[in-house]
Structure formats: structure tokens, C-alpha cells
Amino acid sequence: MNAWTVPGYTESGELGSGGSGRVVLAVHDATGTPVAVKYLTERLRRDTAFVGAFRAEARLLSGLDTPHVARLYEYVECPDGAAIVMELVDGIPLRTLLAREGATGAAPALAVLKGSLLGLAAAHRAGVVHRDYKPENVLVALDGSSKLVDFGIAAGRGSTPGVAGTPSYMAPEQWSGGPASPAADVYAATATFFECVTGRRPYSGENFAELALQHTSAPVPVEGVPGELRPLVMRGLAKTPEERPETAEAFVAELEAVACAAAGPDWEERGRGELAALAALLPLLLPSAVAAPVSVSARASTSVGRGHRLGGLRPDPGGLLAASLALVVGLLLVIAARPAGGSPGGPVAEAVATTSARPPAPDAAGGPASAAPSPAPFSPVPSPSPSPVSPLPSGFPTAFPSLTALPPAPPSQSQAPPAATGSPSGPSSPPTGPPATPPPGTSGPPTTPTTPKSPEPPTGSVTSVSIESLRLSGTETASATVRVVTDGTGPVRIALEWATAAAKGGPGTPDGAPGSIERSGATRYTLAVEHVFRNSGACYWRLTAAGSPGTGNGGSRQEIPTTRCRIG
């Protein structure tokens, strides 16, 4: 683990780690604002192309300021390390709600679509196309509002960055590497809306080729969509960008008219209320459920970014490139209670982590949503009705580099121990007479009270690790669900290693640095992990998982053929 930490923050626990680094929950010391801090690995910091892409993305996104998109705070870089500081949003991924509850119904689906379109519209006005909108990247807060996150593969409007995205939500032009346009984001948002309404993705296929053919050639599906909502689906999933609304903002106007006719004038209030009720069922999935803060200290020179900068950090006088960075690299944890009727064996935790800068993606086949939750930290819950951008918390500068000094923090209120009274300053003399007679009614001399011992910390050993699913989630990505069982609630570590192979069962070549995830407080854990392969041309991709301390099956390994692998 990298010993360097971003100064000015108090960490509250590690959320996960992998090939791209680790993510921790933290509090900004000067303002008390909770944040998520992502530390990049040394390997990625040496990858000039990777770092360059992050900086380019920062330039695209530093101007975004809307309650519908998670805010970017700062990118900190120095010779000892690099880190991303991002808004912590307290909410539940839409993917998790769909996996647990199925279709949301018309009003909640419309409310999610409107919030997402408003977030996308802000990005489009700034010249940014998201290119990877999906349920994993939409967060539902406890008041039913939604917020868009993870601009990991965002691109400038009109640019031609190549084929990228999550297959089940990619517009036809994305499959051919066409120019990035807001119409592609409209398509992905409509595909997610379709999934909210029907409980399934609009298209499915056995492989990427079939899925591409469905998105580019198959008729727009409307089965299962209420008649009043079909015009929205037909418009948003049209095959060419010219047939879709030109911008997300234009689509919002169409949505408002259709929603009133389909769900009544109070559709948005009811939709948000139903979403809030769903989110309230999963309180332990919220980032705010993670452990209380623990103090850390660090020494580093930093270069801070533009955007919503947190007060109290000072730029390095000889600073490196300053840039705000998007919610890009996620290694994000959510801790969940086992639903009623679940298997016995103690509390259960669920986690999600990625091992690269790519966001988690669903399976390419477009089947039912995975039950594994998706990433994300989040911010104070927005007001019930989204209004113009809410003011920043007290103590935040409104712009950089025009900083104003914050008042010094009040001195610590910790109290010194009370002075002893009635005690001589020198050593006491030994007694010279016979022992004192015990008071009447007692059987012996009075006993000296003893301080009870502190309880021993909980222990735990891994008894079982199993990779329950491993699947292709993109042309360069694979995702997996790992189940872990322990014999106690103490801390355990799950080591993950990704590899490639030329033949099934053959010798493997590690792909990236091994990663690990630490968990405690439960006896069963579900980990959803994803990896971006550097050697994406290999025939087989492989994942090995092992737990420590371990007394059980020793670990688990699975491999899958890639789209470049010919079998037989």
C-alpha cells in the first residue's frame, strides 16, 4: 500500500483496492465535508497515456456545476503519489435497485430519466459527452433524487475516440466508432429507462456480434412499455442520431409532456417518493454506513485542481499540472444487510470494486441485471425538488485560484486529566501497626476495585472463497462476483489476481498488479469486481481469488474464452 496520503483529510476506512489503486472514505479537515479519495498505483502513475487521459478529462469536466452530477473536487499530484478527491454522494446505485426490486414502474422511471437527462444536458452544454450512461452510473438518494456519476470514458463533443461504452447501452453509431454526440447519451438514457419500465434491457445477444446487430438493425422494442410511454422509447432508441432528440435538454421537454399524460400532473413527486421508498430499504448500502473516521497524517507537496475546490489546501509553489478529475476510477464499497429469509450465518456485507479506471459494466448478453451492486460515493442529499445549483458548504471557495483564507480552526476542547487531591508528593510510608479491623458485617479487608479488561478485538478466518460468476462485460473488460464466508467478524483480506492464457487451463500471464480487498464486521461478503485487460487480445481471461487468514478451501479460479478465442 502506498504510504503517501493527501494532506488535509482524515480517512475513515478503505473501500477497496485493485490494479488501479485504492479508494478511501475521508473527511476534509477544514470544512468537515465527507469525500472519497482515490489513490493511483505507482504503475498507473508511470503510464503517461493513462495520466494524460485523466488530465484531458479533467479539462473537459472542471466546469460542470449542477445538482444532477456528482461534483469534482481536485486532482492532487506530487513526486510521491497521485490522488483524486471526489464528492461523496450518499445514495444507492440504480443497478442495485433494479437487481433487487425489478421494474420500477412508470413514475419512478420517468423521474430517473428526467434527473439523468438534466445531468447529461449540463455536460453537453460544457462540450462533454458521457458515452457510458447506464444504471451503474445513476445514484438514487434517500429523497428519491438521482445523480449522474463516472465520466470515465467521456469525450469532447464531435471527437472520434473510437469504440467504447457498455454494449447493452451503446448507440448504433458507437459500435462503428462514430463521432461522440449528445444523441448517443440520449440513446443510453432511453435504454436505461426501458429497463426501469420493463425490468429487462432492450436488446440481448449471445455475443458482441449479435448484440451489435440488434442495436444497429433490429426494430425498436416496445413490448411491455405502456402505450403512453412508447413515443419516448421510439424517439430515444431511434437508429440514427438525426432521428433522436438533438440534445438531452430537448428530450426533457418531450418527457414532460408525455409524463403528464401517462402518469398525471404529480408524476415527478410520486416517482421520487417511490424511489425514496426503495432506497430506504437498503440503508446499509449507503456509503455513510461505513466505519467512523480514524486520523491519518501525511507529508506531501500537492498540486490542486480547478473546480469545486475544498478550502484549506494550499497549492505547491513549484506545482505540477493542476486539474480537477471526474468520478472516474471506482473502487467503491457498499455494505448491505442480508434480506429477510436469507441464509443464516451472521451479518452479510456486499461490496463492489473495480480493478481499473473503467466503470463496471453489465454482461454483454444483455440479460437480467446482475445482483451485484455498483459503485459510488455521494454527497449531501439534494433538496426534494432540484433547483439551480445549491450553494457549496460553508468554507468552500467558489473558484480557484481566487482563494480566500479560512478562519483558523478552534483549539481542541480536549480536557486534561483532573489533578489528584490529598495525595502526598513523596512515597508513602509503610504501615507500622497491625492491619485495620474490617468494618462490622464484612468478612475480610476491603478489596481494591479493578478496571475491567477491554474486550478482545473480533477475529475471523476465511473458510470459503468462490467465484460464482465470471463474464465478459466489454471488449476489454471482465466482471466477476466473488462470495466469501468467514468463521468470525474480524478483518480478512481477499487477494485477486487477473491473468491471460493462450489455451484453456494453460500457463497464465498476470495482467496488471495483484489487488486485494479487506473486509470486517460480517461473516459473509459478496464482492463485485471488474478488470480492464491490458492484453485484451488473449484467448482466455482468468481470475484467481484467495482469502487470508484462511482455513478453508484455499481459493477459487475461473477462466472464460474471449471473443478472439476460437474453440474447436
N, C-alpha and C positions, 0 to 999 in steps of 0.2 A: 504493500500500500504506500502511496506517495505521502511523505511526511509533511509536505508543504500544504498549508491551508490558507484560505483567503482571509486576510486580517479584517477585523471589524465585525465578525459574525460569531455567534455561539451555536455550535452544532447540537442537534437533538437526536441524532441517530442516523445510521447508514440505511439507505433504502435498497441498495443493491449494487452489484459490481459485475463487470464483464469485460469483453475485449476492448471497448471504447473508454472505459473508466468506471467511476463510481459516482453515485448521487447521494447527497445527504440532505436532510431537513435542517434548517438553520434559522436563527433569528438575527436580524440586523441590529447590532448593539445600540446604535444611535437613535433608532426610531422604534424598536420593538416589533418591526414588521417581519412576519414569517416569510421565508423564501426557500427555494430549492437550489442547491449548488451542485453543479456537475463538474467533476474534476476529470480532465482528459488524461489518458495514459501517455507515458513517455513515447511510446511507439507512434501514436497519432500526432503528437506534437512535432515529431520529426518528419511527418508526412506533409510536405509543403502543399501538395494538391488538396489534401483534406482541410488543412488550416486555411488555405486560400479560399476554398468554397465556403467555409464558415464566415470568413470576413466579408466575402461578397454578399452572402445572405444577410449579414448584419447591416450592410449599407442599404439593402432593399427594405429591411423591416424596421429600421430605427425610428421611422416617422409614424408608425402606427399608434393610434391613441383612441381606443374605442372600448366600451364595456363588454363587447362581444368577442374580443380576442384577448387571450392571456398576455399580460404585459411583459416586455423585455426590459431587464434592468441593466446589466452590464456584463461585459466580457473582460476578464482580468487575465493578463499575461505578463510573465516575467521569466528570467532565466531558469527559475526553479519549478515553474509549473504554469498551467493554464486552466481556467475555470469559467463556467458560465453561471451567472446568477439570474434566476428567473422568478417570476411571480408564482406563488404557491396558491393554487386555486382549490378550494375545499369543495369537491364535487365528485360525482360518480361518472365513469365513462358510459356513454350511451351504449356501447357494445355490451357492457355488463348488464344493463337494464334489459336489453333485448334478449340476452342469453338466459336470464333468469325469469323474465316475465313474458317473453314472446311479443307479439304485435302490441303496439301501444294504443291503437285506436286513432280516429281521425284528428280530434282536437290536440292531443299531445304531439302527434306527428307534425301537424301544422305549426305548432308553437316552436318545436325544434327547428323546423325548416326555416321559419322566419328569423330566429336568432342567428342561425348559421349564415343565412344569406346576408344579414346585416354585417356580420363579421367579415365575410368574403367581400362585400361591397367596399368596406373600408380598405381592405388590402388592394382591391382593384383600383381604387382611386389613387393609391400610392404606387401604382405600377407593378404590383406583385400578384402573381398567380400561384395559388396554393399547390395545385397538382396532385394532392394526396388526401383530399377530403374523404372521410369515412367515419363510421360510428366510433372507432377507437379514438378519433381526434376531436370528438364533441363531448364536453363535460357538462353534466346536469347538476346544478347546485340544489341545496335544500329548499330554496324558494321556488324551484321549478324553472329558473332561468338557465340558459345554456351558453357555453363559451367555447370558442374555437381555439385549438392549440396545435402545436407541432407543424411548423413550416419547414420541415427537414429537407424537402426537395423543391422548395419554392423557386420560381424563376421569374425573371422580368418579362413583362407583357411583350409578346411578339418575338421573344427569343426562341431558338430551336435547340433545347438542351438534350434532345434525344428521347428514347423511350424510357419512361419511368412512371411509377404510380403503383397502385394496388389493383390487380387485374379485375376484381369484381366491380370496381367503381371507375374504371378508366373509360373516357370518352373515345369514340371511334378514331378521332384524329390523333389521340395519344398513342394508339397502337402502331401508327406509322411514323411516329416521331415528328408530327406536325408542330407548328408554332404554338407556344403556350398562349392561351387566351382565356378570358373570364368564362367563356361559354363551356370550357371543359370543367371548370369548377361547378357551374350550374348543373351540368350532367351528373357529376358525382353527388352533389347535394340531393338531386332528384332520385338517384338510385338509393340513397340512404332513406329518403322519405318513403319510397316504395317499400323498403324493408320494414320501416316502422309501421306502415299501414297493414302489410300483408304477413309479416313475420318471415319473409324469405327474400333473397336477393333477386333482382330482375332477371338475371341470366345465370346459367350454370353450364359446366362443361367438364369432361373427364381430364382435359389437359389444357395448356395455354392456347394451343391452336384452336380447339373447339370454342373456348371462351372468347377468343378474339373474333372468331367468325360470328358468334352470337351478337356481340356488341356492335359489330360493323354491318351485319346483314340481316339479322332476324327482326321481325316486326316488333314494335314497342309493346311490351306486355301490359295488359290492363286487367287481367283476370284477378279477382279478389279485391280490386280497387273500387270503392263506392263510385257510382256514376258521376256525382258532382265533382269528384276529385280527378277524374280521368283527364280532363283538359290539362291540368298541371303536369301530369305524368307524360302525356303525349308531347307537350311542349319541351319539358326539361330533358327528356330522353330522345329527342329527335336526332337523326343520324348525322346531320351536318351542323356545324356551328351557326350557319346562317338561319337555320330553322328554329334555333333556340333563342331565348331572350339574350340580347347582346351583353347585358351585364347582370350581376346579381341584384343590383338595385332595381332594375327594370322588372325582374322576376318577382320582387317583393310586392310591387303594385298589383301584379296579376294574382298573386297569392291572396292578398287582402280581399279582393273581390270574390274569388272562389270560396275562401274560407267562410265568409259571412253567409253565403248561400248554402254551403254544405253543413256548417256546424253552428250557425246562429251568430248574432252580434257579439255574444260574450265568449266566443270560441277561444280567444287567447287566454283570458282569465281562467277558464275551465281547463284548458290544456296545460297551463303552468301548474295549476292546482293538482292535476292528476300526476304530472311529472314529479312534483314535490312529494306526493304521497309515495311514489315508487322509490325515490331516493331515500326517504326517511326509513324505509325498510332495511337499509344497508348502512347503518351508521358507522360500523367498524371498517367499512371500505374507504372511509374518508381519510385523507392524509392527516387531519387533525387528531385522529385516533392513535397516532404513533407516539412513542415514549416522550417523556418530559425532557427539556433541554439539559445537556451536560456541557460544561465550559471547556473550550479549547483555546489554545494560544498559538500564535504563529508569527513568523518574521518573514516578510517578503516585500519586494518592491512591486508595485502594481501599476497597470495602465487601465483606466476605467473608460467605459463607453458612453456614447450619447444615448438619448432616450430618457426613460424614467429612472434617473439615477438615484440611488439611495444616499441620503446625506451622511456625512461622517467619514467617508473615504476620501483620501487625497491622492491626486494623480502623481505618478512618479515623475520627478523633474526631468529625467532623461528618458521619458516614457517610450514604450513601444506603440504599435498601432492601437488606437482606441476604437472599439466598436461594440455596439450592442449586439446581442446574439439571440436568435429565436429559440423557442422551445423545440430544440432540435433533437438532442441526443437524450433519449429517455431510458433511465433505469429506474423505474418507478414502482413503488410498493403500495399495495393496499392490503389491509388486514381485515379479514372477514370472519364473522361468526358463522358456524355451521348452521344451516337451516334446520327448523324443527323436523324431527324424524330422521335426521342424518345418522350415520353410523356412530356408535359410541367410541369412547377412547379419549375424551378430553376436548379442550377447545381446538378450533381449527383456524388456520390462517391461510389466506390466499395472497399471492404476490405476483407481480408482473415485472419482468426485466427484459431489456434488450441488450445485445452484446455489440451493438454498432450504432452508428448515427441514424440509421433508417428507422422509421416508426414501425411498430408491429403491424402486420397485415394479416387478413384472414386467408383461409386456404384458397387456392386458385380455382378449385372446383365450384366455388360459389354456392356451397351448400349451406345448411343452417349455421347460424352464428356459433362460434366457439364459446364454450362456457368460461373460458379463461378471461378474467378482466383485463382491461387495457390501461395503459399508463395514465398518470398525470397528476401533478400537483396543481394547486389552485389558490385563489385569492379570497379576500373577504367576500361574502355572498353579496351579489349585486342587489340593488333595490328592486322591489317587486315589479315595477314597470320600468323597462330600460329607458333611460333619459340620456340627454347629452352626457358626454364623458364626465364621470363622477370625479370630484376633486381627489388629489393624491392625499395620503395620510399626512398628518401634521409632521413636519420635519423633513419632508421631501423637497428638494429643489425642483423647480418647474422646468429647468433646462440646464444643459451643460454646454459650454464651460462657465456660464454665468451663475456661479455658486455663491450662496450666502452662508456665512458661518452659523452653525447651530450653537445654541447656548450650551455651556458645559453641563454634563450630567450631574445631578445632585450627588453629594458624597454618600457612601454606603451607610445604611442605617443599622448595620450590624452592631450589636451591643457587646461590650467587653464583659467577661465573667464578673459577677459581683465579688467585692473584696471580702475576704474572710474576717470574721469578728471574734474577739475573745480568745484569740489563739496567741500564745507567746511566740516571740520571734526566734528563740533558741530551741534546742532539742528539749523535750520534756524529760523530767527525772523519773526513774523507775519507782514504783510504789514501794513504800518501806514497811507497811503494816500488813496484817492479814487481809485476805480477799474480802471484799464487801459482801455483806449478807444480802442474799436476794430478797426482794420485797415479799411480803406475805402473799401466798397464793401462787407462787411460782416455784418451779422445781429445780431451777438452776440459774446460773448467771445469764443476764440478758445477752441475746445474740446480736451480732453486727449485721445490719441489712446488707444484702449482696445485690449487685446490679445484674439483672438478667442478661444472659448472653444474647447477642444479636442472632437472628435466625440464619442458618446456613443458606447461601445462595442456591437456587434450584439447579439441578444437574439434569443432563439428558444425553442419550446416545442414540444415534440413528440406527433403527432396526430394519428399515426397508427404504430403498430408493428405486423408483420405477419410472421409466419414460413411457407414458401412456399414449402419447401421440407424437409423431414427427412428420411434418408435411412441408411441401414447397409452398411458400407464401408469396413468391415473386420470382423473377428471372434470376435474381442474385441472392434471394433470402430464403431461409427456412425458419419455421417456428415449431415449438415443442411444448408439451405440457408434462411437467415432472411432479410426481407425487412423492411425498416424504413422510415417513412415520417414525416417531421417536418414542422412547420409554420415559420421558420426562420433559418438563417445560424449560429446561436450561438451554443455553446457547449451543447451536450446532452450525456447521458450515457445509454447504453443498458445493462441491467443485464441479465445474462444467468445462468440457474440452470439445471443441469442434474440429473436425478433420475432413479431409477429402481422400478418396481412394479411386484407383483406376478400375478395380474389379470388386464385386461383392465379396465381403469378408477378407479382402486382401489387405496388404500393409497400408496404413493410413499416414497422411502427412498433415500435421497440425495446421489449422487455418486460423491465424491470429493467436494472441496470447491466451492462456487458460484464464477463466474467470471463476468467481465464487460468489455465493450469496449466503449471508448469515441470517439466521432466524432464531427467535426465542419467544417464550410465552405461550406456546401451544404444543400439542403432540402430533398434529397433522398439518401439513402445509401443501398447498398447490402452487407451483411456480410456472408461470407462462413466460417463456424466453424466446428470443429471436436473434438470429445472427445474419449478418451480411457477409457473404463469402468473397474473399479476395480472389480465390481460384474458382471462379464460377463456371469454368469450362470442364471441371472434373465430372467423371461419370457417376460417382456416388458421393453423397454427403453423409456425415456421421456425427452423432452426438454421444458422448460418454458422460455420465453423471455418477458421482460418488459422495457419500456423506462421512463426516467426521465430527466428534469421535463416533466410531461405528462398531456395532456388534452384530449387524445383520447380514444382508445378502451381499454386501461388499460393493454394490453399484449396479448400473444398468447401461446398456449400449444399444443404440438403434441406428440403422442407416437406411437411406432411401435413394432410389435412382433419380437422376436429374433428367431434365428434358433433353439433354445432349447424350443420354445413355441409351444405346441400342441393346435390347435384350433378345437373346436367341439369334 
